[in-house]
Amino acid sequence: MARKLFEDSVVPLPPDDGLAANGLVVQATAPRNASETMEVMFSLALPEQDQRNLEDAVARGEVVPASELESLKTADKDRAKLEKWLAGHGFAVDHVSDDGTSVYTTSTVDNLAKQLQVDMVQVTKDGLTFTAARNAPSLPSTVGDGVQAIIGLQPFRHANKHFRAAPGPAVPAAQAVNVPNSPPYLVSEILSAYGASGLDVDGSGQTIAILIDTVPKTSDITAFWKANGLTSRPSRVKKINVGGATLPATSGEETLDVAWSSGIAPGAKIRVYASGSLSFVALDRALDQIIADLPKNPGLRQLSISLGLGETFMGGPQGEVATQHAKFLRLAAAGVNVFVSSGDAGSNPDQTGHGSHGPLQAEYESSDTAVVGVGGTSLHLTDQGTAASETGWAGSGGGTSVFFRRPAWQSAPGAPKGKMRLVPDVSLAADPGTGAFLVLNGMELPHGVGGTSWSAPVWAAFCALINEARTKAGQEPLGFLNPQLYPLAGGACFRDITAGTNGAFTAGAGYDRVTGLGVPDVAELIKALS
C-alpha cells in the first residue's frame, strides 16, 4: 500500500548509534519499555484558499469577523477518515481542536513504531533520555492525504525559556531596598522610560494571555504588586491548567511574565495558560485552548510567549512550524496580537537557547509572520528616570528566517535587502544586568532578572493600554500590529537604538536585526494608533 511520508515532522538522526549533531547521543539497542506511551498530534491543514485568505487579511492588518473565522475548518472527510483509522489502529484520540486541524492522540511506543513505520530509539540530550523517532513517519496514503504533519515523535526537541537572572543571592522581599532609577527597575520606572506614565489608561477592559508551562505563586505576584505600590486582587489572574496534569514547579519565567504584564497594565485581567511542559504538542494544545476561549473573553487581544528554538532545530517548514503558524494566523485574524521573545543568545543560539555558539539563525516562534518578535536592550536611566543610554543587548535574538518570506509590511529604513522575514520587529529592556525587579518564592532577586522574557510581556501590556485607548475613542481593537508599526519607523513613536551588537548584527540607524524598529514611546503610539 502506498504511504505518505512526513519528512518535515522530524530532524534527521544518524543511522548508526553514537554521538549525533548538537551533542545528542543515539542508542537503538538501549532497553525500552514496550508499554511506554507518547502524546502525538496529527496536524491537518485548512483548505488552501481559506489559508490564503487568512494570510492576506492578516498581512493587511484586518480583523476577520468571528462568525467567518468559526466557519474555517479542515475538511470533515479528511478528519473523519483519520480519526477512524486511528481508532482502529491502537490510538486513543484525546482531543480534537474546534477547527479540526489538530487531532491529539496517545499510543504506546511499540504501536507508534508499527503504525507510523518509524524506528524508535533512545536519544540522550543534556543528561535526559527520550524515546524518539529516528526516521520520518508515514501514513497510508488513503489516510494521510489531509494530514500535513505528525508532531511529538522527537520529544528531545522542545521550546526553551527566555529567562535570565543576574548573579547574586536573593533576599527576603520584605527586606529589599531599591535605589530609585537603578536596577532592578520597578514598574513605574519602566513606564516612565517608555512614555507610558501618567496616561489615562491602565488596561481596563482588556485581557492579557500568557502561554508558559506552569503558573506562578499567588504570594509572589501579590508581593510584587505591593513592592510596586499597586493595589490589585489575585482574582484578576486566572490560572488554566490546559492538560489537567500536575504542573512543574515555578522557575521564574511564569512569575516574570505575570508580574510584569499585570504591573504595567494593572486594570487588565491575566489568563495564564499552563501547558504542563514545553513540548510542541503541549504548546499546540494550549494555543488551541486560547483560540477556543476567545468568544467568551472578548477583551483577550494580546498574548505573550517567552519561548523559542532556533529554526535549524525545528525540522522542515511543513512540520511544527506550519502547524503553529496556522494557529498564530488564526489568532492574528481574530485581532489577538501575539508578542514573542526573540531569544537570549544573540545571533547564534544553540539548542539550549542559552549558549551563543550555535548556527547563525533566528528563533521560532518569533520569526513567524503572524506574531510580533520582541528583542532586547540594555537600559540605563538618569536620576530623573529618563533614558541616559540604551543599547542593543548582546543576548537579543535576531536574524533572517529560513522559513518565512518577507511580508510586504516589513519595509523600513535600514532593513537589509532580501526576500526573507527579519527578526525582531521591536524591542524593550531585557538585559538582566540592568534588569527587572521580581519576587520569586518569597525572595527578591536584588540584582535583577531579564531576558527577552521581560520585554515580550511588557509589550503585551503596552498593547492592552493602546487597545483600551482605542475603545475609549470609539474605535475597534487593533488588528495585527506589524502592518501598522512599520510605517511609523523613524518617527516619534519609536526611539531608534543605534549601538550594541548581538554577535553577527549591530544596531544602527533605522531597522536592525538586534532591536528591530527600536523601543516605543507609548504615549505617541496611542496618538498614532487611536
N, C-alpha and C positions, 0 to 999 in steps of 0.2 A: 504493500500500500504506500502511495506517495505521502511524503511528510513535508510540513513547512518548518524550516529551520529559523530560529530566533537568535542570530549571531550577536546582535547588539545587547542582548539581555545579560551577557557575562563579559568579563575581561579574560583574555587568554591566559591559561596556566600551562606550564611546560608538560610535555607528555611523560616525562620521567620524574621520579621522586627527587627531592633535594631542594636546594635554595633557588627560589624564583626571584623575579624582579621585585624591587621595593621591600626586600627583606622577608618575603613570605617563604615559609617552609612547607612544602607539599609532601604528603605521605599517603600513598594509595594503599599501602599494606597495613596501616595502623588499624587496630581493632575498632569496630563501630557497633554501636547499639542499634540493632535492627529495628527496634520499636521507637527510636528517636523520631520525633515529629518536627516538621518545619512549617512555617507560615509562608505561603506562596500566593502571589496575586497575579491574576490574568488580566492584562490591560487590553481593552478594546477601544478602537478609535470611533469618533463621531463620523458621520457621513462627510465625505471630502468637501462638499460645498458648504455645509454647516460650519466646518472648521475654518474654511477660508473666509466666510462672512464674519466670524468672530474675530479673526486676525485683523481684518480690515477695520472693523468697528473700534477695536482697542487701539490700533495704530492711529486712529483719528481722535482718540480720547473720548469716544462716545460711550454712554451708558446704555446697555441693551435692556429693554423692559423685562421685568421679572417673568411675566407670562411667556414671553418669547424664549427666554433662557430655559424655563422649565420644560418647554417642548423639545429642546435639543437633547436627544438621547441616541445611544447606539442602536443599530438595527436590532429589533426584537428577535428576529430569526437567528441572528448570529449569537446573541447572548443565550437564547433558549437552547440552541444546539450545543453550545459549550457546556452549559450547566447540566444538561442531560448526560453528556459524555463524562463529565467529572463525577457525577453521582454514581455512574455505573463502573467507574474505574478507581475506586478507593479513595476519593477525595471528599472531605466534608466541606460543604460550602457554608462559610461562617457569616458572610455579609456580602451584599451587593450594593454598590453606590446608587443613589437615586437616579442618576442618568444612565446607569447600566454599563458604564465604561470600566468599572473596576469590580472584579469578582474575587473575593478574598477566600482562601481555602486553607485547610490543614491536611497534611498527609504524612505518612511515615517516609523516612529517608529511602528505604528499600523500594517503596511503591513509586516514589518520585523517579528513582533511577530507572525503573522498569517502564513506566508510562511515558516519561519525557525523554527516554533514551539518553540519559546522562551518566557519566562516570562520577560517582560521589566519592570525594577524597577528604582527608583531614588537612586543613590549612592552619598553620600557626602564625599569628601576627601579634607582635608586641606581647608575647608570653601567653596569649589566649589562643585556644584551639577551636576551630569551627569546622563543621561539616559543610562542604561546598561542592558545587558542580565544577568539574574540570573543563568540560566542553559545553557547547551551546545546546540548549534544549530544543525539542521539536514536538510537534503535534501532528496527528493525521490531517492531511490537507482538507478533508471534509469538515473538520472541526476548527482548524486554525485560520480559516480564511478571514474572519473578522478580528482576530487577535493581533495586536501589534507588539506585545512584549510579555515576557513572563518574569516577574520581579520577585527577588528574595532568595534566589538559589546560591548566592555568594554572600552570606551574611558578614564576612570579614570586611566587605565594602559597606561603609555607612557614613553618615554625615558627622562632621566634627563641630564642637562648640567653639565659638569665637570669644572666649572669656580669658582675660589676663589679669593677674593680680600683681601689684608691685611687691617686692620682697619686704619683709618686716613683720614683727609679731603683732597679733591682734590684741585689742584691749577691750574690756567691758564697755558696751555702748554708753552706759551712764557716766563713765569716767573720761570719755573722749573730749578733747578740746580742739576746736577748729579755728585756724587763723583766717580771718576774712580775706577772700580773694586769693587764697593759696590752696594748692591741692592738699587733701582731696576736696574737690569742689562740691558745693551744695546746690540744690535745685535753683535757688534764687540767683546764684552766680552764673549758672548756665543760661537761665532765662535772660539775664541782663547782657551776657556776652553775645547773644544772638538776636537781640532786638525783640524779645518776647516778654519783657517785664512791663507791668503797668497797662496791659491790654485788657479790654473789656470782654475777655473770653477765658474760659477755663476747661473747655471740653464738654460742657454740659450738653446732654442730648446725644453724645457720641459714645461709641463703644470701641475699645481697642482690644484686638485679639492677640494673644501671644502663643506661638507654637514652640513647644520645648518638650523634653522627655518627662519632666516631673513638675511638682508645684513647690512654691516657697512656703516657709513657715509664716503663719499669720503674725506671730510675735515679732519677726524680723521686719515685716512690712510696716507694722504699726510703730515700731521703734524708729524706723527710717522717717516716717511721716512726722513723728514727734520731734526728732532732731532737726527737721527742716521747717518746723513751725506750721505744719499742715494739720488741719482738723478734718478727719475723714472717718468713714465707717468701714470696718473689714468686710461688711456685706456687699460692698461695691465690687469686690474681687470675687468672681465666680470661678471655681476650680472644677474642670471637667476631666475626669479620668476616661479617656477615649476607649481604651481596650478593657477596662474594668479589672485589670490585674494589679498586683502590688507594685507601687511605683518606686523608682530608685530614690535614694536619699538625696537631699538637697546638696548641690555642689557649688552654687554661686551664680551660675548663668540664669537660672529661673528667677532668682531673687533680684538680680540686677535688672532684668527685663521688666518685671512687675513694678519694682520700686520706682524706677525712673520714668516709666511711661505714666504711672499713676501720679507721680510727683509733678511732672511737667504739665499734665492735664488733670488736675485734681477733681474736676467735675465729671470726668468721663468714667464709664464703667469699664472694668477689665475682665476679660474672659481668658483664662489660662487653659489651653488645650494640651493636656499632658499625654503624650503619645506612648509613654511607657518604655521606649527605647529610641535609639537614633537610627534604627534600621529603616530602609526606604519603604518597606511595607507598612511599618508603623506610622511613618510620617505621611504616607499617602492616605492611610485610613483617617488620620487626624484632619488632613486637608478636606477630605470628603465630608467629615463631620462639620467643619466650619461652613462649608458650602450649604449643607443641609440645614444649618441653623440660621441662615440669613433671613428667611421670611419672617421668623419670629423675633429677629433682632435688627430692625431697620436702621439703627444707628451704627451698626458694625460696618464701618467704612475704612478701617485701617487694620493691618495685620503686620506684626513684627516677627521676623525669623532671624535668629542669630546663629545660623548653621551653614555649613558648606563643605564641599570636597572638590579638589582640583579636577578640572574637566578631563584630564588624561586618565583619571582613575574611575570615571563614570561608566565606561562601556561605550557603545556606539550611540548615535543620535536617536535611533528608534527604540531604545530601551527605556531606562528610568527617566532620562531627560525628556523624551516625548510624552511620557506618562504624566510627569509633574507639570510640564509646560501646559498641557491641556487643562489641568486644574487651576494653574495661575491665570490662564487665559479666561476661564470662566469667572474667576474672582474679579479680574480687572474689568470684564464686561459688565459685571454686576455693580461696579462702582466701588470696589474694595481695592485700595492701594496697598500693595504688599512691599514692605521695606525689608531688604535682606542685606545683612552684613557682608562686606566683600572679602573678608578674611584678615587674619592677623600675622601672616608670614610673608608679606610683601609680594613681589612679583613671581617668586619661585616656591610656592608652598609644597611641602612634601605630603605624604599620605596621611600624616597625623594632623596636618593643618597648623602645626606649631613650629615646625622647622622650616628654614628658608633655603634648603639645598635640594629642592625638587626641580622638576622641569619648569621652564618658563610657561606660565599658564594662568588663566583666570579661573576662579572657582565658580562652580554651580552650587547654589541656585541664583547667586547674584548676577550671573551672566544671562539669565532668562530675559527675553524681550518683553515679558508681561509683568516685570517687577521693577522696583527702584533699587538699584545697587548702591549701598551706602559705604563709603570709605572713611578713613580716619585721619585726624590731625593731632598735633601736639599744641596745646593751648596754654599760653601764659597771660595772666591778667595783670593790669595795673592795680594800684591801691584803690582806684575809683571803680574797678570792675569792668573796664573796657579791655579789649584785646591789646596787650602790649606787643605780642607777636603770636603768629600762628603759622605753623609749617606742616607740610605733609609728613605724617607719621611713617617711620621706617617699616612698620608692620602692615600698613594699609594695603589690602589686596587690590590688585588691578592688573589689567592686561587686555588681550584681544581674544574673544571667544572663537573656538573652533567649531562650535555647533550652530550659532545663530548669525544670520546675515544682518548687516547693519540696517536698522529701520530708517525710514525717511526722516523721522523726527530727530534722530541723533546727528544733528548738524550744529556745530558751534565753532567760533574762532578757536584755533589751537588744536582742533581734533585732527589727528593724522589721516591721510588719505587711506582708503581701503574699503573692503566690502563686508567686513565682519563687525559684529557688535563689540563695543568698547565698554570697559568697566573701570571705575564705578561711575555712577551718574552724579552723585552729590557726596558731601562729606560732613563731618562734625567731629568734635573732640572724641578721641579714642585712646590716646597714649596712656597706658597705666602709670607712667612716670609723672604725668600731670593729670592724674585720674580722678575718678568719681568717689564720692562718699558712699559707703554701703555698710549695712549691718547684716552679718551672716552668722547664724547660730548664736545670736545674742552678743556677738563681738563686733566692734568696729574694726575695719581694716584701715589703719591710720595712714598708710602710705598710698592708699587709693587702689581702685580697680579700673579696668578699661578693656580694650579690645573694641573691634567694630561691633561687638555685642552691646556696647554702650551707645554708639552713635545711631544704630538702627532703631531701638525703641524710642529714643528721643525724637527722631524724625517722625516716627509714627504718631507720637503725641503732638508734635507740631502740626501734623496733618489734621488731627482732631480739632485743634484750635482753629485752623483755616476752615474746616467744614462747619464748625459752629458759627463762624463769622458769616459764611455764605448763607446759612439758614436764617440768621438774623437779618440778612439783606434781602430775604425773599427769594434766594436762588436755590437751585438743586445742588446736592452734594457734588464734590469733584468727581470727574471721570478719571481715567488713567493719567497720572501726573506728568509722566515724562514728556508727552507731546506738548504740555503746557509749560514745562520748566525750561526746556532748551531754548525757546525763543526769548527767554528772559536773560540769557547769558550776557555778561558784561555790563548789566545794569545794576540798579540799586538793590535788587532782590538777593544778590549774591556778593559775598566778599571773596574775591579771587585769591587763591593760595598760590604763591609764586616761588616757594622754596621748599626743599625737602625731597627725599628720594625713597622709593621702596625697593631699590635694587636695580632693576633694569630701566625704570622710568623715573623721570624727575618732574616735579611740579614746576609749572611755568605759566606765563600769561595765557589766559583762556583755558579751554578744556585740557585736562591731562589725565593720564592713567594712574595717578596717585590720589587725587582729590576730586576728579570729575569737574563739575561746574564751579565748585567751591563750597563755601558754607553759607547758610541762609541768614538773611535779615527777615525775621518772621513778620514784623510789622509791615515791611514793604511787600512781602509775599501776600499778605492778607489784602493789601490795597490792590495789588495786581490781579489777584485771583478771585476777589469778591466785589 
